[in-house]
Structure formats: C-alpha cells, structure tokens
Amino acid sequence: MKKVAVIHTTPVTIPALKKEILAACGQVEVINLLDDSMLPEINQLGKITPDVRYRLHTLMLLAQSAGADAVLCACSSIGGIFEEGRALLSVPALRIDEPMAERAAAFHKVGVAATLQSTIGPTTELILCKAAALGREIVVDAKVIDNVGTLLAEGREARYDQIVGDELRKLACNNDVVVLAQASMARAVAGFGEEERQRFLTSPVSGVAALAKRLAEIDV
C-alpha cells in the first residue's frame, strides 16, 4: 500500500484532507505531520525565519524516513520554502495550492482571499509566477479577512462560514475568479449553489487530484 505524508501547520486541515485523499487516491495510508508553531512565528515576525525553514525541512525528511511515497504540503504560507526542500527528498513533494494557482493564472482579474497575512504573499506570488510562465499579465486583488482565524479552533464553525462566505462573495463581485489561499477556507463555500461555487478556486480538490495522479505513476 502506498503511503502519503501530509505536512500541516494547523490541526484544522487534518481530518478534511485525510478524507479527501482517501476518496481520491483509494487504498493509501495517510500520515500527518503537524507543527502549529510555524504560522504564529511567521505572523509575529512578519517573515519566514531560518528556524521555520529548518523545522519544515526536518518534517519533510521525517516524512520520507517514515516511508512516504509522496509528501504533500497543506499550507500555502510555507509553500516557497517547501519547494526549496524538494532537493532534500528522493520522493515527490507537492504543494496543495499549485494546481489551483495554475487554474487562476488563466483568468485576467483574480481575487485572493486569506484569513492570515502570512498566506497572501506566497499565494499571490505563486499565481503571478504561473501567469508569467504562460506569458500572461493578470491583476490580483488580495484581501485578508481579519479576526476569524481562531473561530474554527474554538468550534464556532457556523460563524466562520458566515463571515468568510460574505467576504468571499464581495470579492467575487469585482473579479473573474476568487482564490481561497488556505485549504481550511474551502468549507466556507461548501454551502454555496453549484453555479456560484464555480467562481471560487479551492486547493484541496485540485491539489489532491494532482497527488492521486502522481501516486498512480509511482511503482511500489
């Protein structure tokens, strides 16, 4: 049985992503590696520190040593240094937000929403990079939805969904598509109608689909 290691920076993403991976990838073993100190450190200091880089790269090596056939990064804020760590591994290392960014780059006006300041920059940079690779010039409208980051941890899911959902709808009015920069935000559009949901790009489904494709190419 193939094994997938998922690196998380918050416990919120663990159950939903495991369910998504099992549904998309079939018979796989999912292991989760969590360091919930990284995001607070990044947001407090306003940058990715050498210590955060060291801890992430250590987690990537731990994932490989645990027998992972592929490693998935569930956090956009550390996506850049996760890419740096690929050189340390002999197994595939995938960013969950990369397929989403590739889709977003096909539009002209792209909204990007996050509930953490640390996520806006890396996600915007990734989308612009994908657009540049396609020879396209796009406009990115970035927004941080403040004061909701703790609601999920507090068990106030309905309030989180309401606030985030309302802000996402406002952002969608002025853009062709809206990117949800954090995997945990996908729940906020789950209750939207099918047609409305098409205006929003979330990383779990497309990111896990890319993971499933990559796993299918691996011989164990």
C-alpha positions in Angstrom: 0.0 0.0 0.0 1.3 3.4 -0.9 1.8 6.0 1.8 1.2 9.7 1.7 2.6 12.1 4.3 0.8 15.4 4.7 2.6 18.4 6.4 0.2 20.7 8.3 0.6 24.0 10.1 -2.8 23.7 11.8 -4.8 20.8 13.1 -7.9 22.1 11.3 -6.8 20.7 8.0 -6.1 17.2 9.1 -9.5 15.4 9.1 -10.8 17.1 5.9 -7.7 16.5 3.9 -7.4 12.9 5.0 -11.0 12.3 3.9 -10.2 13.9 0.5 -7.1 11.9 -0.1 -8.7 8.6 0.8 -11.6 9.4 -1.6 -9.4 10.4 -4.4 -6.5 8.0 -4.0 -8.1 4.8 -3.0 -6.1 2.4 -0.9 -3.4 4.6 0.6 -2.1 5.1 4.1 -2.2 8.7 5.2 0.2 10.0 7.9 0.1 13.6 9.2 2.9 15.7 10.5 1.9 18.8 12.3 3.9 21.9 13.5 1.5 24.5 14.7 4.3 26.8 15.8 5.3 27.9 12.4 2.4 30.2 11.4 2.4 32.1 14.7 6.1 32.7 14.4 5.8 33.8 10.7 2.9 36.2 11.6 4.5 37.6 14.7 7.8 38.4 13.0 6.4 39.1 9.6 8.8 36.8 7.7 9.9 33.2 7.4 12.8 32.7 9.8 15.7 30.3 9.5 14.2 28.3 12.4 10.9 27.8 10.5 12.8 26.8 7.4 14.8 24.2 9.5 11.7 22.8 11.1 9.8 22.4 7.8 12.7 20.7 6.1 13.1 18.4 9.1 9.5 17.5 8.8 10.0 16.7 5.1 12.9 14.4 5.9 10.9 12.8 8.7 8.1 12.1 6.2 10.5 10.4 3.9 12.1 8.4 6.7 8.6 7.2 7.7 8.3 5.6 4.3 6.2 8.1 2.5 5.9 7.6 -1.3 4.9 11.3 -1.7 4.8 14.3 0.6 2.0 16.9 0.4 2.3 20.4 1.9 -1.1 21.6 3.1 -0.1 25.2 3.9 0.4 28.0 1.4 2.3 30.2 3.8 5.3 27.8 3.7 4.9 26.8 0.1 8.1 28.6 -1.1 10.4 27.0 1.5 8.7 23.7 0.9 9.8 24.0 -2.7 13.3 24.6 -1.5 13.1 21.4 0.5 12.3 19.2 -2.5 16.0 19.0 -3.2 16.4 17.1 0.1 14.0 14.3 -0.9 14.1 11.4 -3.3 10.2 11.2 -3.3 7.7 13.6 -4.9 6.9 16.7 -2.8 3.7 18.5 -3.9 2.2 21.9 -2.9 -1.5 21.5 -2.4 -2.1 25.0 -3.9 -0.1 24.7 -7.1 -2.8 23.3 -9.3 -5.2 25.9 -8.0 -2.7 28.7 -8.9 -2.3 27.2 -12.4 -6.0 27.5 -13.0 -6.2 31.0 -11.6 -3.5 32.2 -14.0 -5.8 31.6 -16.9 -8.1 34.5 -15.7 -7.5 38.2 -16.0 -8.8 39.6 -12.7 -8.1 37.3 -9.8 -9.2 37.8 -6.2 -7.1 36.2 -3.5 -8.6 35.7 0.0 -6.9 34.6 3.2 -7.5 34.8 6.9 -3.8 35.1 7.7 -1.5 37.9 6.4 1.3 35.3 6.0 -0.7 33.5 3.3 -1.5 36.4 1.0 2.1 37.0 -0.3 3.1 33.4 -1.1 -0.2 32.7 -2.8 -0.2 35.9 -4.9 3.5 35.2 -5.8 2.7 31.7 -7.0 -0.3 32.8 -9.1 1.8 35.6 -10.7 4.6 33.1 -11.4 2.2 30.7 -13.1 0.8 33.6 -15.2 4.3 34.7 -16.2 5.1 31.2 -17.3 2.1 31.4 -19.6 3.1 34.8 -20.9 0.0 36.4 -19.3 -0.4 39.7 -17.4 -3.1 39.4 -14.7 -4.5 41.7 -12.0 -4.5 40.3 -8.4 -6.9 41.7 -5.8 -5.7 40.4 -2.5 -7.7 40.6 0.8 -7.1 39.4 4.3 -10.3 38.5 6.2 -9.4 39.7 9.7 -10.4 38.4 13.1 -11.7 34.9 12.0 -8.5 32.9 12.4 -9.5 31.4 15.8 -13.1 30.7 15.2 -12.5 27.1 13.8 -10.2 26.2 16.7 -12.9 27.5 19.1 -15.6 25.3 17.4 -17.5 28.3 16.0 -17.7 26.8 12.5 -21.1 28.4 11.6 -19.8 31.9 12.4 -16.6 31.3 10.5 -18.5 30.1 7.4 -20.8 33.1 7.6 -18.1 35.8 7.9 -15.8 34.3 5.4 -18.5 33.4 2.9 -19.9 37.0 3.0 -16.4 38.5 2.3 -15.7 36.0 -0.5 -19.0 37.0 -2.2 -17.9 40.7 -2.1 -14.6 39.8 -3.6 -16.2 37.8 -6.3 -18.2 40.8 -7.5 -15.1 42.6 -8.7 -13.1 39.6 -10.1 -13.4 36.9 -12.6 -12.5 34.2 -10.0 -11.5 34.1 -6.4 -8.7 32.0 -5.0 -9.1 30.7 -1.4 -5.5 30.8 -0.2 -5.9 28.4 2.7 -7.2 24.9 2.5 -9.3 25.4 5.6 -11.3 28.1 3.8 -12.9 25.6 1.4 -15.7 24.9 3.9 -16.9 28.5 3.6 -18.1 27.9 0.0 -19.4 24.4 0.5 -22.9 25.6 1.1 -23.0 27.9 -2.0 -25.0 26.8 -5.0 -23.2 24.8 -7.7 -23.1 27.7 -10.2 -21.8 30.2 -7.6 -19.1 27.7 -6.4 -17.6 27.8 -9.8 -16.4 31.4 -9.1 -14.1 30.1 -6.3 -11.0 28.1 -6.6 -10.0 25.9 -3.6 -6.9 23.9 -3.1 -8.0 20.6 -1.5 -9.8 19.1 -4.5 -7.4 20.1 -7.3 -4.3 19.6 -5.1 -5.4 16.1 -4.1 -6.3 15.2 -7.7 -2.7 16.1 -8.6 -1.5 13.9 -5.8 -3.6 11.0 -7.0 -2.2 11.4 -10.5 1.4 11.4 -9.2 0.8 8.4 -7.0 -0.5 6.4 -9.9 2.8 7.0 -11.7 4.8 5.5 -8.8 5.7 1.8 -8.7 5.9 0.4 -5.2 
